[in-house]
């Protein structure tokens, strides 16, 4: 199956009826006369005729798959989630214990037996049954291609996979007999986009070295020796904000909250061998407190596989998880942090890590800086079940909205067209978008715009002069430098918490330009800093420029991989202020949006727009090393125009009020307003 990527810059029966949080739209319905029903997301979007490598069907080989099981009492689950998550409900924040969730919703022995009987009758062997807990429950099977073809009603072909490799995949959607279809959420492992191996984890990669000059706060230094843009000299980019600067800008410092008594879990693939020591050293460098005894704990959700550089790139994830841990700790220095390492970047392994948090109730907030275009997800329905079950326990899941805007082909070469990312588009998670943030010398909020960057290179003229290569802002998509994810889902209808806040004209405008008769789910929900040029400092043990030694090094980083853990840390502060877990955050986020309006003295959010200082573009000047991993020059200079999140059909404009670039905005008095939730 396609791998899930970290986000950094450089089933059918999931809900019943009109769910209060928004009903789900899937492609799994079948005619009543059909004795089998399709299973969502089992025909890979890349397995099309144009990418077929052979006309001959695949008949030999072995299939190892997981059949994910639907929680029992599905209608009751949907109703219970709506009740505990809605501030208008008498049951708001009256969460269930993990034991009660397990007793009520774990698949029954009869349901498990029926699924096993179906699979074994086709010739597959059951390798594992994981149905003790409802979150992530599955039946694992293994057998011949012929047996899998019989069990799932598919034929297999050979295709060019997402990474350009040859891969086996079903030629149509898998199906299940109608007698067991209601017990089946999803199936993973039917394709072979990546073959599994079990190497030792590699050492960390090189550092990304930040070239000077750069500013310690926004506007400190101005590039007066570079050409003007938009009628004036532009400021040099930031070196990277410290946690205390971000705390000051987003109201954490003034709230007095530190996340004390709250626990945040972080899910990524693999685990950096220096993740805790790096976090402690970084905290010391920036003047914060390292983790106290027992404050940081690490868990492993499964054996590590696919760690190679040409597979999931385990070493590449080290920086991601280091960033996530330091961002959460930076925003909530007294909160407990639980790092949960998935065995690989595959959907199934990341799902197992998510399920572990729910089944063991490891935290009340979960930060996830990873995702993929919705077209590639194979476990989406099983993920949604985990998010629902977590909501009942008072666990809120947060996901980065993506680093490629509307995922148009100009923004993401592997995308088949404009679309939202997954799992961030689920109506049961908080989608965190990205901004460019200006912090003053006194650590106060100056302004913010949507994260969307166009790069325009500096060129040297024969007469000794200099100019920007193009008329600013430069060329799109050639100069595209990343942007916060967002847009309108084609899969999920509008959840009730977005009604009355998200404009109908936006919620019905589908990514292909057509108009939906029904309002749909729109992302993101909220946003925080993500632009790497107004990004944050991070400290990690990395390979040094000599290519031989390893040492702790500072760098600057951005992406919604920053925004999500930053907001997760702020959510921990809000929970402390509110006196306990808030659970699934979205209904509360939109409640505060309507009760503490933009511009008021206690506004919950900053209203982020493309032109926060009035008409005209905002920009910065940035130097990069020719090779930023070895500090080798010459320096390359760029004008980086801010607030351009795509153009044309790809555009996600940030306007007054809710928009699909920054959601309701970024935190202003969000923490201080949290106690006003019912």
N, C-alpha and C positions, 0 to 999 in steps of 0.2 A: 504494500500500500504506500501511497505517497507519504513522505515524511513531513512532520510539522516543523516549522522553523521558529527560532527565537526571533523576537522583534527588536532589532537594534540597527542604528544607522551606521555606517562606514562602508410501534413507531407510529410509527403509524398510530400507536395507541398511547402516545405520551400524554395526551390530555383529552378530557371528555367534554364534548359540547362547548358551550360558550364560557370558557374559563375566565375567571375574573381578571387574571393577569394577562389575558390575551390568548386566544385560541391558536393552535398551531396548524399550518397548512403543509401537508405532505403529499407525496406522490405514491402512496401505498394502497389506495383504495382499489378494489377489484369488483367486477360484476358479481352479483350474488350467485350466478350459476357457475362461476369459476371455482373449482375445488381447491385452488391454491391462491395465495395472496403474495404480492410483491413485498420485498423487504427494502426499506428506504436506503439509499446511498450504497447499494451493493454493486451497481454497474459503474465503474470509474468513468469520470467525464472524459478522460484521455483515451479510453478504449473505443475509438471510432474508426470507421473504415479507412479514413485518410492516413491513419497511423498504424494500420495493419501491416505487419512485416511478412506474413505468410498466409496464403489462402487455406492452408491445411489446419484443421482444428488440432488442439493439443489434447492428446489422449494418454500420455505417459507422464509420470511424476507423482509427487506427493503433495497433499494439501494439509496444512495445519491451520485451523480456524478456531475462533471463539464465537459462540452464539450467545449474545447478551439477552438476559431475561427481564421481562417487564415486572416491575413491582406489583404485588397484589393490591387489590382494591384501588384501582387507578382513579376512579371518580372521586373517591374519598380523599385520595392524595391531593388531587388538584384543588378541591375545596378547602382542605386544611392549609395548604400553602397560601391560598388567597387570604384566609382568615388571619393567620399569624403575621402576615406581611403588610397588611393594609392598615394604615393609621386610623381609618374610620371604623375599623372592626373592634368589637368588644374583646376579641381574642388576640389583638395586636400584641406581639412580643410574649405571648403565653406559649413558649416553646415546649416541644416534647423532648423527653429524654432519649438518648440513643437506644436504650433498651426497649422503650415503648415504640419507637420507630421500627426497630427490628421485628418486634412481635406483631406489629400491624401490617407491615408492608413487605417482609421477606417473601420470596416466591415459595409457594407451598410445595410439599413433597410430591403431591400429585402432578403439579405443573412441571416440576423438574423431571419427574419420571416420564411424562408424556413427551417432552422435548428429547430426552435421551433415547426413548423408544423410536421416535422418528428418525433420528440420526443413525442409530445402530442398525435399524432395519434396512438402511441403504448401503450398509457395509462399512461405515465409519466406526472407528474405535474411540471411545470416550477416554481422554487423557487426564482430565481434571474437572471437578465440579466445584464451583465457588459460589455457593448459594446460601451460605449461613447468614450473610448480611444482604440487605436489598440493594445497596449502592454498588454498582459494578458487578452484579451477579452474572455469572456466565457458565456455560458448559463448553469445555475445550474438547476438540475432536481432531483426529488425524486419520488420514487414509489416502487411498489412491484418487487420482483425478477422476476416474470412472465413478467411484463411490460418491465423490463430492458432486459430480454432475447429476447423479441420480437424486441425491439428497436435496439439492438446492434448485434442481430443474434448469441448469445452465449448461452451455457448452463453453469451452475455453479456447481462446486464441492468443496469438503472439503479437504484441504491440510495441511501439516506441513509447516508453514510459515518460513521466514528467521530467526526469533528469537526463533524458536522451538514451537511456539504457533499454535493452530488450527485456520485456516483462510479460509474464502470463497474466491474463485477466479474463473474467467472465465476459461473454459477448452480449449478455443481457442481464437485467436485474435478477438477483436470486429470489426464489419464492419459498414459501413454507406451506404445508397442508393447512387448510382452513381450520382443522381441528386443533392445531397448536399455534397458529399465527398470532393470536392475541397474547401469547406468552413470549414472543420474539420481538425484541427492540431493534437489534442491529446485528450485523455479522462482520467480523474483521478477519483478514488473513486469506481471502480468496484470491487476491492478486499477489504478485511477487515483485513489486516495484523495487524492493530492496531485499537482498538475501541476508539472512542473519548470521553473524559471526560473534565470537566471544573473546575479544582481545582485552588486554589490560588497558586501563585508562592511560592516555598519553599525558605528558607534562604540559604545562600551560604554554600558550603561544607568546608572540612578542607584544610589547606595549605599543599603543598608539600615542606617539609623542606629539604634544601640542606645540606648534611653532609660535614664536613671539613676533611682534608684540601682541599682547592681549590684555584685556582689562579685568580687574578684580570685581568691578561692579559695572552696571550698564552706563556707557557714556564716559567712562573715566578717561579714555584716550581716544583721540580723533586722528584719522588717517589724512593728515594735511599734506603728506607727500605723495598721495595718490589722486587720480582724477576725481573731480566732483561727480556726484550722481544726484539726480532730482534737485539740482540747483544748489547743492551744498556739499561740503566734505562730510563723509559718513564716519561713524565711530568704528573703532576696531572691535572685533568680536570679543566675547568674554573668555577668560581662561577656564571657567567652570565655577559655578556657584557652590558655596559650602552649605551644609545642612542648615546652619543658623540663618543664612540669608534667605533660604526658602521658607523656613519656619516664620521668619519675620514677614515675608511677603504674603503668606497665606493665612495669617491670623493664628498660627499655632502659639507663637510666643505670647501674644496678648491674651490668649485664652487661659494660659497657665496650665494647660493639660500636657501630659507626657505619655499617655497610653498606659499608665499604671493599672495593673490588674487585668489587662486585655492580652489576647494572644493572636498573633498573625501567622498564618502558614504561607509558605512560598513554594510553588511547584515549578521545577525546571527539570531538564534531563541531565542525568549524571550529577557529580558533586566535585567541586574544586577541592583538592587536598588542603588548600590553605584558606578556605572560605572564612572560618572563624578568626584565625590569627590576622588575616587581612582586614577584616571588619574592625577588630580591636585596634590595630595599628592606625587605620584610617581615622577612627574616632579620636585617637590621641593627637594625630597630626592636625585635625581641624578644631581641636579644643573641646570635643565632646567626651562623654564617659564611655569606656569600653563596656562590653556585656558583663553583667554580674554573674555570680554563680547560679547555674541552672537556667539562666535567661535565654540562652540559645541551645537548641537541641536539633539533632539531625537524624532523619529517618531515610530508609531505603525501601522503595516500593517493589523492587524486583531485580533480578540479575542484569548487569550491564551488557548490552549488545549494540552492534552497529556503531561502534565508537570511532571508526576510522575517519580520516579527514575527507575522504570521498564519499562518506556515508552521512552519519548524523553530526560528525565533527565535534566530538566530546570536548576537545580543548577550546573550541569556539564558544561553548556554553559556559565555560568557567567565568568569563567576564560578565555574562548575563546574570548568573546567579549571585555573583559577588556584588554587582550593581543592585540587584533586588534586595539583598540582605541589608546593604548599607543605606539604601533609600528608606526602607521601612524603619530601621533603627534611627536614622537621622530625624525622621518626622515624629517618631514615638519612642524616645530613648529609654523609657521604662517598661515598654511592652515586651512580652515574651515573643520570641521568634522561633518558629518551627520550620526547618527546611526539609522538604520531602523530595527526594531524588527519584525521578522516573528512570526506568531501565534503559530507555532510548527515546528518540524523538518520534516514534511511531504513535499514532492515535491510541492504540490499545494500551501502550505502556503509560502514557500520560493520563489516560483514563484511570488506570489502576492506582496511580498516585492520588488523584482526586478522590477516588472511592475510599482510600485508606484514611483520609482526613475525616470523612463523614462517618465511616464505620467505627473509628476510634475516637471521634470527636476531639481532634487534636487542636482545633482553633475555632474562633468565631468569625474570622476574616481570612480569605484566601486570595493571594495575589498571584496572577498568572501573566507573564510577559511573553506569550507565545501564541501562535495561531496560524491560520492558513486561509486562502481564499475559500469561500463556502463550497465551491464546486468540488473540492478535494476531500472534504470531511467524510469519513465512513462510520464514525461512532457518535454522530450528533444526537441521535435519539437517546442513546445510553447516557451520554453526558447530561442531557436535560433531566433525566431521571435522578442523577446524582445531585444536580443543582436543586431540584425540588425536595429531595429527601434532606439535603443540607439545610434548606430553608426552614423545615419543620424543627430542626435542632437549634435554630438560631445562628446558622452559618451563612455568611454572605460571600459570594464568589465575584471577583473582579478580574477583568481581562483587558489587556491593551487592545485598542481599537484597530491597530495596524499602522505600518509605516509607509504605506503606498496609496494614500488617499482612497479613491473609489476603486482601486485595483484595476484601472484601465490599462490596456496594453502598453501605453506610453509610460506607465508608472511601474508595472510589474510584467515583465516579459512572459511569464508563464500563465498569466491570466487569460481566460477566454473572452473577457469583456467586463464592463463595469459591474461590480458586485461588492457586497459587504464581506467581511471576514467571519470566520467561525473559530472558536465558540463565542466570540464577543457579541454576535448578533442574537444569541439566545435571549428570549424575553425573561429568563430567570437569572441573568447575570448583569452586573454593572459594567458597562462598556466605557472605558476611560480614553478620551481623545487627547490630542496634543496641542500645545500652544508655544509661542515665543514669548518669553517673559523678561521684562525689564525691572531689575531690582536696584534701588538707589544705594548711595553710599551708606545711608543709615539703616539699611536692610528693610526698607519699606517698599511697598508696591508702587511702581510707576505707571506701567501700562502693560497690556497683553494683546496679542493678536493671534490669529490661527496659525499653527505651524504649517507652512508650505513655502518651500524655498526654491528660487530660481538662481542658478549660478551663472555669472558672466565673467569670463577670465580676463585678466589684465594682459595686454600685449605691448611690446616695446617697438616703437617706430624707428625707422632708419635714421631719422633726424635727431634721435635721442629722446624724443617725447614718449608719452605713454597714453593709452586710452583703453577704455573697456571695449572688448571685441565687438560687442553688439550694442545697440541702443538699449539701455536698461529698461526692463529687467533682464533681457536676454531671450534666448530661444526656449520654447516649450515644445516637445518634451526633452530636447537635447540637453538643456541645462537643468533639468529637473533634479532637485537635491533631496527629495523625500518630503512627506507630509503626513499629517495625522489621518488615520482611517475614519471613514464614516459613510453614510448613505442610507438607502432604503432597502430593506429586506424584501425579497420576493417569496420567502418561505413562511414568515410569521406575520400574522395580522397584528394590528395595534394592541398592545397591552393596555389595560384600563388606566394605569398610572400615567401614560402619555397623553390620554385624551384631555383636551382642553389646554394642553401646554404646547404640543407639537402642532404647528399649523396644518390644517387638512390639505392645503395645496402642496405641502412638502410630503406628507405621509402617503399621498396617492400618486406621487410622481416616481414611477419605476425607473430603474437604471437604464433600461433600453429606450427611454423617452416616451413610453406609453403611459396612460393613466389608468390606475387601478380603481375599480368601483368600490373597493373597501380600503380604508386606511390601514397601513402596514407598520410594522416595527421599524423605527428609525434609530440609528446610532450616530455618535456616542450619547451617553447619558450625561456625563460630566467630563471635565478636562483638567489638565495640569501641564506644567512645562515639559516640553519634549524636543524642541529645536536644539540640535547639537551645538549650535553657535550661541545659544543661551542655555546651554546644558549644565550639568553638574559635574563636580569632581568625583572621581572614583579612585580607589587605591587597590592594587592587586599585585601579587607576586607574578612577574612575567619574565620572559626571555629577554635579556639585555641586548643592545645593539651589537655586542661582540659575537653574538650567536652561540655563546658557550655558558654564560652564567645566568643565574636567576636572582632577582631582587625585587623588593617591594617598590612599586612605581606609581606615580599619580598620572591620571589622564583626564580628559574631558569626554563626556559621552551624552548622547541624547536618544531620541526616539520615544515612542509611547511605552517602551520598556522602562523609561524613567517615570513617566506620568502615572502608570498603574501602581507601582509600589509606593510612590509618593502619596497618592490618594489613599492607598490602603493604610499607610501609617497615620494619615489624617483621620481616617475612619476610626482607628483605634483611639485617637484622642477624643473623637466625638462620642464613642461608646463610653469612655471614662466620664465625660461630662454628663451623659444621659443616664449613668448609673448601671450600665450593663449592656449586653449584646443587643444590637439592632437587627441582626439577622439579614435577610435579603434587603439590600439597601435602597433599591430603586423607588418603591412607593414612598419611603421617607424622603428621598432626595427630591422628588417632584412635589411632595407635600410642602417642604420648606421653600421650594421655588415659588409656590403660589401664596404662601403666608408671609414671606419676607422678601418683598419685591426688590428688583434692581433699583439702585439709586437711593434706597432708604438708608438710614443710619445703621440699621442692623441687617442689611441685605445679606442673604445667605451666600450669594455668588457674585463674582465679577462678571458682567456681561461682556464677553469677548467678541470683538468684531474685527473685520479686516482693516479698518482704518480708525484705530482708537484715538489718534491725535488729529483727526479731520482728514480732508481729501489729500491724496498723495500717498506715495509708497514709503515704507520704512525699509531701511537696509543697513547692512554692516559690511565691513571689509575684513577678510580673513586670509591669513597666510597658512599654507600647508607645505610640509616637506615633500619633495618629490617622492621619497620613500619614508612615510611617517613611522615605519617600524624599525628603521635603523638610523633615523635622524639625518638622512642624507639629502642634500640640496641638489640643485638650487631651489629656493623658495618659490612656490607658485601662489599667486595672489588672485583672489576672486572677490567680486562684488556679490553679496548674497542678499537678494531682495526677499523680504519677509511677507507673510500674509497672502501668498498666492497658492492656494490648495487646489491645483489643477486648473485647466482651462477648457472651454468648450463643454463637451458632454462630460468630461472628467471633473468639472468644477464643483467644489464644495464650499460655497461662499459662507463666511461668518457674518451674520447680520444681527440686528438688535433682537433680543429675545432668543428663543430656542433656535438652533440651526444644526445641520448635519455635519458640521465641521468641529464644533466645540460643545455641543449639547446645551445644557442649561448654563454653562460657564465654568469658571474655576472657583475654588473655595475663597470666600471672603470672611464672613462670620459664621461659616457652616458649623464649626465646632461649638461656638457660643450659642447658636440657635438650636442645637440638637436636643437640649433638655426640654424644648417646647413641643417635641413630638409627644403624642398622647401616651 
